[in-house]
Amino acid sequence: MHEGNIIETGNAVIQLQDSSYITVGVGVGVGSSSYLVKTDSTGNEIWNNSFRNNSFELKAVQQTSDGGFILGGFLESKESNGM
C-alpha cells in the first residue's frame, strides 16, 4: 500500500456483513501512518484510507449497525514530564 522504506503491520482484520474484509494497521518508516483497507472476499483492494500521524496506531475495528466503522487505537505521547 505504501511506497518507500516502510514496514506494514496489520493489527486487526474483521469480516463484514457483505463477506468483504476490513484491515487496520500501521506503516512504520518515512511518512508513517495508520491505515484502514477494505478488500473483497478474495483479497482484492476496494478502497483504503490512511491517517498520517507518527504517534497514532490503529489497533481495532468493528462494524456498526449502520454499516459504518468504529476504530480503536492509541496515541503515544512524546512529551516528558521529568520523571
HELIX and SHEET records of a PDB file:
SHEET    1   A 4 ILE A   6  GLN A  15  0                                        
SHEET    2   A 4 TYR A  21  GLY A  29 -1                                        
SHEET    3   A 4 SER A  33  THR A  39 -1                                        
SHEET    4   A 4 GLU A  45  PHE A  51 -1                                        
SHEET    1   B 2 PHE A  56  GLN A  63  0                                        
SHEET    2   B 2 PHE A  69  LEU A  75 -1                                        
END                                                                             
